[in-house]
Amino acid sequence: MKEIGEGLSCSSTLEVTGEAVFVQSVEDVINLFDNANGKICIVEDSGTTTLGPILSDLTGVLCTAGSAGSHLAIVSREFELPCIMGVKFLLEDLSSLNGKKIKITTESENKGILFLLD
């Protein structure tokens, strides 16, 4: 298990594992319509608009921007969905995480830590 990033845990403190998917477009979300269960989506910005149609099916959400007051964080709290905002990844190419198994944990009240399990 290797740490790959950390950020602000903004919703559920559940520890979850799932398959990482770097979502860059609406087409990426459409491709997940029947396949979102067990996925942890990574977005760079404006995640709620893009992820809205599948948010309730996801295992977790990671966003490289934003804060606890961001719309994605607020909606994730309503869904009790683990959500880490302002993630600082320890790798450059986020698409390299596609298909990899990752884990979201919460350390202290609001520090979310991400691990690569594969």
C-alpha positions, 0 to 999 in steps of 0.5 A: 500500500503506497500513499498517493495523495492527501487533502481535506476530508469533507464528508463521510469518514468511512474508509472505502476502496474502489476502482479509480476513474479520472473523469475529464469530460461528460463523455467519461460520465456517460460511459459510467452510467451503467458501471459507476458502482465501486468507482472512486472518481477523480475530477480536477474542477467543477465535479458536481455538474459533471458527476451529478448523474452518477454521484449516488452510485459512486464509492467516493470522490476526489477533487484537486480543487475546492474546499469544504464549502464547494458544491461537490463537498456539500452534495457528497455530505448529503449522499454520505459519500466519502469526498476529499477536496483539494487533493495534492497528488504525489504523481503527475499523471492522474490518468495513470490511476485509471483502473487501479484500486485505491483506498480513501481513509480519514486521519483526524477529523478532516485530513483525507489520505489516499493509497494505491493498493495495486 
